[in-house]
Amino acid sequence: MKILNKKIAAHKSSAAWIQRQANDPYVARAQRDGYRARAAYKIIEINEKYHFFHNGQVVVDLGAAPGSWSQYVAREFPKSKIFAMDLLEIKPINGVDFYQGDFTTDAALRWLEQKLNLSDESGGTVDVVMSDMAPNTVGHKKTDHLRQMVLLEYAFDFALRALKKGGTFVAKSFTGGTTNELLKQIKEHFDDVHHIKPPSSRKDSVEMFIVATGFRG
């Protein structure tokens, strides 16, 4: 692929990214299948392995932009109710109720609580909490990992409150030492917990995904 924009071509990291995108079979596959991003295949592959999605569920998608995870659920399980959230705006998706904002703020949590009819007395109302949230990386491995762990812990805390018995929690993590500590906590609340890297996750990426099924409360 020839890069026509000379400013982009002169920037090695930009040129490398464009070249990688051009040679990525998942990028081409996403274009053929009508998905907004290659990331769709991460949740597709995870579900093909663990089979936690079913029609008629209530699903929360954190860090949703550009919307490919929600797009997959809405397409394949059209009777489900999907509530998505991200700092970035996404184009509307049929069957997806979207909030643009910071998940870690009180305003965002209030929106979710109202949409999900969550209260301390009623218990969980959600079948699947999935999170592809990731921080803006700075290139320092330890710092990036700690920032990711903060987002993961926020998502886990929300899942503990929002999930129904038997529910599923799927969330991005980065490889690093403190992950084992959080995994131990997650195992206290779920029947089965796995830490995996789906085939569509790039080999040079540090991302992993926690898949916890059979929420016990």
Stockholm file with secondary structure:
# STOCKHOLM 1.0

chainA/1-217         MKILNKKIAAHKSSAAWIQRQANDPYVARAQRDGYRARAAYKIIEINEKYHFFHNGQVVVDLGAAPGSWSQYVAREFPKSKIFAMDLLEIKPINGVDFYQGDFTTDAALRWLEQKLNLSDESGGTVDVVMSDMAPNTVGHKKTDHLRQMVLLEYAFDFALRALKKGGTFVAKSFTGGTTNELLKQIKEHFDDVHHIKPPSSRKDSVEMFIVATGFRG
#=GR chainA/1-217 SS CCCCCHHHHHSHHHHHHHHHHHHCHHHHHHHHHTCSSTTHHHHHHHHHHHCCCCTTCEEEEESCTTCHHHHHHHHHCTTSEEEEEESSCCCCCTTEEEEESCTTSHHHHHHHHHHHTCCTTTCCCEEEEEECCCCCCCSCHHHHHHHHHHHHHHHHHHHHHHEEEEEEEEEEEESSTTHHHHHHHHHTTEEEEEEECCTTSCTTCCEEEEEEEEECC
#=GC SS_cons         CCCCCHHHHHSHHHHHHHHHHHHCHHHHHHHHHTCSSTTHHHHHHHHHHHCCCCTTCEEEEESCTTCHHHHHHHHHCTTSEEEEEESSCCCCCTTEEEEESCTTSHHHHHHHHHHHTCCTTTCCCEEEEEECCCCCCCSCHHHHHHHHHHHHHHHHHHHHHHEEEEEEEEEEEESSTTHHHHHHHHHTTEEEEEEECCTTSCTTCCEEEEEEEEECC
//
